[in-house]
């Protein structure tokens, strides 16, 4: 069976964002299973997409947050 092809995404994070990502991975981990920062990012993407689809997250509000972080 051939390996599944994966797409790679490179993102530049601030130190604060990296620290939040590390903290989330640590909090989601257990002695039986460590959660990587990549897994946290994938979970966050799924959660954001689901909430946008279900109307529980306002796109305008999300864009405002992103713009505020860029300043």
SVG drawing of the C-alpha trace seen along z (x, -y; Angstrom):
<svg xmlns="http://www.w3.org/2000/svg" viewBox="-25 -47 35 49">
<polyline fill="none" stroke="black" stroke-width="0.4" points="0.0,0.0 1.5,-3.4 2.2,-6.0 -0.4,-8.8 1.0,-12.0 1.1,-14.8 1.1,-18.5 3.5,-20.6 2.7,-24.1 5.3,-26.4 4.2,-29.1 6.1,-31.7 4.9,-32.0 5.7,-34.6 7.3,-33.4 4.0,-33.9 2.1,-31.8 4.7,-29.0 4.4,-29.1 0.6,-28.8 1.0,-25.9 3.4,-24.2 1.1,-24.7 -1.9,-23.3 0.1,-20.2 1.2,-19.7 -2.4,-20.0 -3.8,-17.6 -1.1,-15.0 -1.3,-12.2 1.2,-9.7 -0.1,-7.2 0.0,-9.6 1.9,-12.7 0.2,-15.2 2.5,-17.1 2.2,-20.8 1.4,-19.7 -1.6,-17.7 -2.8,-20.7 -2.7,-22.8 -4.6,-20.2 -7.2,-20.0 -7.5,-23.8 -8.0,-23.9 -10.8,-21.3 -12.4,-23.2 -12.4,-26.6 -13.7,-25.1 -16.5,-23.3 -17.5,-26.3 -17.6,-28.6 -19.7,-26.0 -22.1,-25.7 -22.3,-29.5 -20.9,-29.5 -17.9,-31.6 -18.2,-34.9 -15.7,-35.2 -15.5,-39.0 -14.6,-38.5 -11.9,-36.0 -10.4,-38.3 -10.3,-41.2 -8.4,-38.9 -5.9,-38.0 -5.4,-41.7 -4.9,-42.7 -2.1,-40.0 -0.3,-41.4 -0.1,-44.9"/>
</svg>
